[in-house]
Each structure stands twice: as C-alpha cells, then as structure tokens.
Amino acid sequence: MTTTPPRSSLLTPARWMVLPAAVLAGAVLGGGYGALKTPEYAATSYVIVVPGEKSDPSAALGFAQAYGRVATDIAVTGDAQVWAGVSAATLRQSVQAATSPDAPMISITARSEKPSTAVSMADGVARALVLNSGHVAANTGVKVVQFSRATKPQQPVSPSAPLSALVGGCAGGLLGGLVLLVRPKRPARAEARHSRQAGAAGGAAQVPGPAGAAQQPEPEAV
C-alpha cells in the first residue's frame, strides 16, 4: 500500500529558497543605491563658551548647552546664510550642533555634496554664534569664541557601494527570515488526517467483497 507524503515536506525546499533570494535582492538594491547616490562630505567647526570677568565660571557650561540647542536658529536669523551661500532650509537640514556634558564646547557639523559648501556652512554657523553672543554678553555674562575652524574634508562620509550592498544583503536576509517565520503552515492535525484518509481510501480499494454462498443441489424426485 502506497501513502502520499505530507504536503509540507514537498514545499520545504521551495520555502527555504526565499532566504537566499531575499539576500541577493537586498544586496543588489543596496549596491545600486550606494553607486547612484551622490557622496556627502562633512566638516566640523568648534566654538567654546567662556565666562566674563564677573560671572560664575560654572555658568559657561549651562550657556554652552543652551547655545547648542538654538545654534541653527541663531544662524538662520543671523548672516550665516550669506556667508555659507545656502538657504535657511538647507542650514536647518544640513547642520547639527553637539555639546559636551563636561566642557563648555560646541561642535558644529555640516554635511553637503560639496566639501567647500560643508566648510562654509560649519564656519558660518560658528561665526553667527560668536556675533550673537557678543550682542548679549552684557546680559548673559558669557561669550562664544572660535576654538577651531572647519577643515576641508578629503573623504566622503556617505556609505560606499560595497558597504551599501552588505547592509542591503543583511536587511534582505532579515526580511526573508521573517517571511519564513510568519508564513502560515498547514496544521499537523490536518496533515495527519489527510494521510489517514489517503491510506483508508487505498485500503478500501484493495479489500475484496464477501463471497456469495455456494448454491446447494436440489434433491431428485422419486
């Protein structure tokens, strides 16, 4: 008697082909994105907040945190747009300011497709902070001074095509694994019932029917 193998065992190789296909697709898409995307360059300028003659030295750290939060706003309202040669929206999207919890220093990082533009934006925002702090130094008791100007970047900070392909392949493998995990499977009970029904159908076809009773000869008339 032949039995039909479970359906899930027939589909297992096909299901596992999803994983390498997803890895390959992710690597191709990631590599294409890295090759076609325009590289970006980053330049960083540093300023430091110093206390005045009659102000508390510890106040410089608090004002550094405050200036770091409003750095792009001060740059937009000041002349940073003119110095950098970009719009206010570009300054807000491309410039980030970071502060240190231990030192009254602010790092201003600008990203652009052109190295020279990144340098101009970083130095422009730093210059705007310096000028603004000088206007309100009588009220705040501190001022911002230039610590280090931005240098022209030589290498892009955006990921290269091989790195993008690697990241895309990893992401594709992760998504492929999730697809395999969430794909609905046939319940084990249904598989067992299907096998029993197939076996019962095959066995019933092979069982012979009951033999008829042999016909008895009739007695002869005397």
N, C-alpha and C positions, 0 to 999 in steps of 0.2 A: 504494500500500500504506500503510495507516494503522498507526501504532505507538502503544502505550499509554505515556503519560508516566510517569516514575518516581514511585513512591508517595510518596517523601519530599517532592517538590515540592508535592504536593497537601496535605500536612499542615503545611507550614511556616507559613502564616498562623495556623492554629489553635494551633500550638505557641507562637508568639510572643504570643498573647493571654493566656498565663499571667502574663506580667510585669506588664502594667497591672492585671490583676485582683488580683494579689498586693499591689501598691502601694495600690490602693483599699481592699482588706480591712484591710491594716495601718494605714492612716490612720484608718479608721472605728473599729477596735478601740482604737488609741492615743488618739484623741479622746474616745471613750466612757470609757476608764479615767481620763483626766485630768479629765473633767467629773464623774464619780461619786466619785472618791477624795476623802476629806476632806483639806484642806490641812494641812500641818505647818509649825510655826514653830520657829526655832532661836534659842537665847540662849546667850551665851558669857561666862563669868566667868574672870578671870585671877588667879593667885597666883604668888608669887615665893619662891624659897628663898634665905635669907640665912644667912651663916655666923655663928657665935658669936664672942665676943671672942678666944678662944684657939684657934680652929680654923683650918684652912687655907682660904683663900678659894676655891681651886680645887675643894674638896670639895663646894661648893654645887651645882656643875653635875652631878656624879655623883649626888647625892641627888635632884636635880630629875628626872633620868631614872628613878630608882627610884620616886619618888612618882608619877610619871606612869603607870607600869606598874600600880601597885596602887591607883590612885585610886578606882575603883569598889568594890574590895574593902573599902577603909577606909570608904567611905561607907556600905556595907551594914552593916558591923559597928558603925558609929557611929550618930549620931542623924539622919543625912541623910534617912532615910525619914520621920521625924516632921516635920522641917522642910519637906520637899517635899510631904508628903501623898500619897505613892505607895508602891507595894510595892517589895520588894527586886528582884524580877524586872524591873520597869519601869525601875529605875535601871540595871541591868546592860545592858538592851537599848537604852535611850534616851540614855545618857550616854557620851561619848567624851572622853578626855584626850589631849592632844598636847603634846610637848615640843620645845624648840629645841636644836640641837646647839651653839649659840654663847652662849646666855644661860640662866640657871637659872630659867626661867619656864615655867609650865604653864597651858595654856588648857583649860578645861573647857566643853564644848559639850553642851547638852541639847536634844533635839527632842521636841515634843509637839504635839497638835492644838489646845491652848490656849496662847496666849502667856504667860499668867501662870504656868502649870504649868512651862513650859520655864525661866522665870526662877527659879522656886523650886527646881527640880532642880539647875540650874547653881550657884546660890549655896549650896544645901545641901551639895553635894559639896565645894565650896571651903571651906566652914566646917568640914566634917568633917576635911579635910586640915590646916587650921590647928590645930584642937584636938588632933589626933593627934600632930602634930609637936611641940607643946608638952609632951606627956606623955613623949616620948622624947628631948627636946632634950639632956638631960644625957648621953645615950649617943651620940647622933649628932653633936652639936656644931653642928647647924644647926636652923633652924625655918622654917616656912612662914607667910608673912604675906599678907593680902589686898592685891592690887595694883589690881584694878578689878572692881567688881560688874557683874553682868549687867544689861543694859537690855532693856526690853520690846520685842520685835520688832513692826514695823508691817506687814511684807510676808511672806507665806509663802515657804518655801524649796522646797517641792514644785513640780514642773513644772506649768504651766498646761495647759489643754485644747489650745490651738493647738500648743504645743511638743510635747505628747504625741502629737498627730496627726502632726506632722512626723517625730518619731522612729519612730512606728509605720509610716509610709509608707516610710521608708528601710529599716527592718527587713524589711518585706514585699517591697520591691524586691530586697533581697539574697537572701531566701529564694526568690523567684521565679526569679532568675538562676541560683541553684544547682540548682533543679529542671530548668531548661532544659539545664544542663551535664551533669547526671547521668542524664537521661532516655535510655534505650537507643535507639540508632538502627539502622536496617537497614543491614547491611554493604553496601559499594559493590559487591562481587563478586556478592552475591545480587541486587542491583538490575540489574546488567548481565546476569546470567544470565536473570533474569525478562524483560528486554527482548528478548534474543536468542530465547528460547523463544516469546514472543508473535509476534515477526517471522517465525520459522520456521513457526509454525502458520498464519499468514496467507498466507505464500508458498506453502506446500504446498497450500492450498486453491485457489490460482489456477493452478497448473501443470497443463496438460491431460495426460491419459493418452496412451500411444503409440497411433498409428493402426494399425488392422489391415491386413494385406496384401490387395491387391485380388485378387478371385477371377478366375483365368485361364479363358477359354472352352475347353471340351473340343473336340478335333478331330472333324470329321464322319466318319462311317463311309462307306467307298467301297462 
